[in-house]
């Protein structure tokens, strides 16, 4: 597999870098992204591809379930750097269809140690959905319930994001805007979550 990566890199150098050398030479001097993209680690999610974004346009933080735990050193550092130093203008939290993290909220994870702990950051989303929806019986209802949990999780993580004082301050004085998005892997469509 690693050989494939080097082969892929050679193809990139030939097909992408060589014809766009000036763009990459300029890129090498520094970054000035305007968007912080918080998304899931899922291998099927390639935000730059789905949004047609070029290198240098998205500052990206990814983890299992696109979580923004209020006291997470990793996410917190990314957010602080993005707001205070990169002066990004928008923060996106993007959930996606078939998210394994959201599916795992129903799973028995007795042999795992860290995953259940991490998923506590998402669990209120499942509880909120189950408190408003009738229990799902058909496959369609189960699929709808999963999408509802995935979208509710994005709302939950936006709430977490707004617990960071620097996010609160930046949003209050109009320096940043926050957005919840949903990406459907099968259709390739990106939509806004209200
Ligand atoms: Zn996911």
Boltz pocket constraint, residues with backbone or C-beta under 6 A from the ligand:
constraints:
  - pocket:
      binder: B
      contacts: [[A, 40], [A, 41], [A, 42], [A, 63], [A, 64], [A, 65], [A, 66], [A, 96], [A, 98], [A, 99], [A, 100], [A, 101], [A, 102]]
      max_distance: 6.0
